Amino acid sequence: MKKDNMEAENKYDLARWLAGEMDQDELTAFRNSPGFDDYERIAQMSRDFAVADFDENRILNRIISGKPKTIESRTIPLYRSNLMRVAAVLVIAIGLFFVFRTDIVTEKSGYGKTGSIVLPDHSHVELNSGSEIKYDKSDWNESRKLSLDGEAYFKVAKGKTFDVATDMGTVTVVGTQFNVKSRENRFEVECYEGKVKVTSNGRQTMLTPGMAFISDHGNVSDVAVSDRTKPAWTLGEIQFTSADLSQIASELERRFDIRIEIMSDSEKTLTGTFSATDFKETLELICRFYKLRAETRNNVVILSADE
């Protein structure tokens, strides 16, 4: 009984709030009540609707022009009339709220950190540093689709089609394990189990275990990868495949949460695997390959030609 009374009070408060009949103290208390965010979204939707005014004269003339009937006169108080209008708009708004409702979930991993997420269908996602995914939780059972900015390793539960959308292409699977990397102008997809379909620039490519799709500034190539069962970054390593110096520096910034400035140009590309836990060792090997000198100024690593 107490719960029913509380629900009745909430509905009455909601109607009074929508009608603009609360004083300042009541308004403050209502804004701090549970569920106010949902009420505010409903109110926003209700502003798009209007209820026609009650035309007493038109109704009276229609009655008089017809067959004689006993007419019972009733007076509807103004405050009840307002509440009836609010209730009508509220019913429409609540209906549309549930029809068009979305529940967008955003998961992020900051620089120097990685993250692990379990999706509603029990698929697993591991986010590399500086990465983000978004998906609609309310529609997940009907459409397993998410957007990715950065890099992530997926272990997809069997079920309906699973799509990973990025700015440079879409990856479509059913149940499999794969890694997707979408950074700046570089798009990489590696398959570890099952089959993966990659759609990019109007081209479709099917990958099987041990294969990778790489697009760098629009130049696409299919290459075989190692016999790893997981991406290198999940094992504490950084793997580069024909990466240029700026791409390498950006990856080091994300992985080690540092700032790097490059003061020397180079057209050389690097392929290799490095430590993702020992920055000093990795930086030393990269400097040796590019013949660079590294020094730190104001917490910024400056890379310049080693003359």
N, C-alpha and C positions, 0 to 999 in steps of 0.2 A: 504494500500500500504506500509506503514511504517513497519507493522508487517511482511509482505512478505519479505521485504528487510532484516530485522533482521534475519529471518529464513534462507534466502539464505546465509547471512554472516556466521551464525553459522555452516551451512553445509560445507561451504568453509573452515572455520577455522578448523573444525573437520578433514577434508581430509588432510589439510596441516600438522596438528599435527600428524596424523597417518603416514604421509610420512616423518616426521622428518625434515620439511622445515621451522620451526619457529625459530626465534632468541630468545635470553634469555628473552628480555622484553615481546615479544609476548607470550612466553611460560608461564611466570608468570601471565600475565593477563588472559590467557585462563584457567589456573588452578583455578583461583579465580572466574570464570564465573559460572552462575547457570547451574546445570546439569552435571558438570564435573565428579562427582562420577559415573554417569551412563555411560558417555563416556569411563571412565577408565575401567569399567567392560566389555564394548563392545570390547575395545582394547585388553583386556586379552584373550577374546574368539577368536579374530581374529588371534592371534599369533599361534593358533593351525592349521591354514589353510595356504595353499600355492597355488598361481596361477601359472600355467605353463607359461614359457617364450614364447614370440612370435618368432617363427622360420620363418624368412623371406625367407630363401633359400628353405625350404621345401614347403612353400606355392607357391613360384614362379615356382618350378619344376612341381608341380601338375597342375598349369595353363598351362605351356608350353606343357606338355605331352598330354593335351587334345585338343579339337578342337580350331582352331585359334579364338581368341577373341580380341577385342580392350581392351588393358590394360591401365588403367589410373594410372599414378604414383602419389602417395601421400606421403608426409613426415610428420610423426607424431612427434612433439617436445617431447623431453625426459620428460619434466615436466608433459605434458598431459598424456603420457604413464604411469607414476608413479601414477597419480591421478586416471586413469582408473583402475589400479590394486587395488588401495586402495578402490575404489568404489565397485569393485566386491567382495572383501573380506568383506567390510562393510555390503553389502546387506545380505550375508550369516550369518555374526555374529549377525546382528540385528534380523534376523529371528529366530536364535537359542536362542537369548536373551529372546524373548517373549515366545518361546515354553517352555524353561526350567526355566523361571523366578520364583523366590520365594520371598516372602515378609515376612520374619520371624519377628514376634513381640514378645518381651520379656517384661513381667510385673513382678516387684519385690516389696516386702515389707521388709523394713529393721528391725533390732532388735528393739523392743519397739514400732513398728508401725504396723498398718494393712492397707489394701488397698481394693478399690472397683473398679471393671472393668466391662465394658459393651462390650460384644463380638459383632462381625459383625451381628449376627442373633438376637441380643438383649437379649441373655442369660446373666445372671449376675453372677459374680464371686467375692467372698469376700476372700481376702488373709489374712491368719493369719501371725503373726510376723515371719520374717526370711523365707519367702516362695517365690516361683517363678513359673510362668507358661510361656510356649512358644507355639506359634501356627503359622501356615502359613496363613496369611490373604488373599493372592492371590488365595488360593485353598479352602477357608472356605466354600463356598456355595456347593462344591462338596464333601468335606470331613470334617465334624465337629470333629476334633481331636486335642487335645492339650496334652502337657506333663506337669507334676506337680512334683515339688521338694518341699516338705513341707506339708502344710495343707491349704485346701480351701473349702469353702461352695459354692455349685452351685445351681442356679435356672435356669434350662434349658428350653429354649423356645421349643415348639413343632415343629417337623420337622424331618429331617433325623436322623439317628443314631448319637449319641454324645458319643465320647470316651475320657476318661481321662487315659493317660498312665503314670505309675510310674515305678521305678526300681523294685518294688516288685509285680506288678500286674496291670491289666487294668480294668477300670470300664466302663460299657456300658449301656447307657440309651437312651430314646427317648425324653420325656419331663417330668421332675420330679425335686425334691429337695433332695439333699444329701450332705454329708460331706466326704471328703477324707483326710486322714492323712498318709503321708509316710515319716517317720523319722528313720534314722539309720536302725535298724533291725525290726522296728515295722510298720505294715500296718493296718490301720483301715478305715472302710467304714460304715457310718451310713445313713439309708434311712428315710426320713421324709415324702415323698409323692411319689406316683407312684411305679414303680418297678425298681430295680437296679440289674444288673448282674455283679458279680465280678469274674474275672479270675485270679488265682494266683497259681503258682506251678502246672500247669496242671489241676487244680480243678476249677469247675464253681459253684458258689453259687448265688441263687436268693434271694434278700432281698425285703421285703415289709415294710411299715411304722412301726416303733418301733423296727426294727431289725438292728443288726450290724454284721459286719464281722471283726474279729481281728486275725491277724497273728503276733506272737511275736517270733523272731528267728526261723521262720519256723513252729512253733506250732500253728495250726489253731483251732479256736473255734467260734461257732455262739452263740451270747448272745442277750437277749432282752435288749433294752435300755429304758429310761424313756419316758414319753409321751410328751417330748419337741417337739416343732415344728421347732426349730433351734438349732444349736450346741451351747454348753455352752460358747465357747470363743467369740461368737458374742454378747453375753449378758453380757460381763464383768466378766466372770468366767473362771476358769481353771478346767477341769474335767479329772480325772485320773481313769483308769480302770486296775487294777492289774499291776500298773507301778512300776518299781524298782527305787531305789534312784538315779541312774545315769540318767534315763529317766526323772525323776522329775526335777533334777537339770538343765538338758539341756533345758527343757521347760521353767523353770523360767528365765534362761539366755536370751532366745529369747523374752519372753514376757516383761521382765523388763529391758532389755538391760544392763545386769550386768555380772560379771564373778564370778563363783563359783568353789571352789576347795573342794573335798571331801577327808577327812583324816581318814575316818572310813568306814569299810565294813559292809554291811548288806544284808541278803537274803530276807528280808521282802518286800512284795509288798503292794502298797497302792491303795485303791479305794475311791474316794470322790471328792467333788466339793469345790473349794477354790476361793478366790477373785483374780481377775486378775488386780485389780487397787490398792490394798493395800498390798505392798510387805512385810511390817513388820508383818502384821497379818498372811499372808500365810506362811511366813518363820517360825514364832513362832509355828504354828500348826504342820508343818512338822517336826520341831525339836523335838517337844513333842512326836510325834508318833515314831520317830526313836531314841529318847533319845540322841539328839545331842546338842552341844553347837556351837553357831554362833558368829564369830567375824570378823571384817573388817580390813584388812591390805592392804595398797596401793590400795584402791578401789577394792579389791578382797574379797569376802565373803568366809571365811574358816569354813567348817563344820567338827567338830571333836567330838569324843565320850564324852558325859557328864558324867564324873566319879565323 
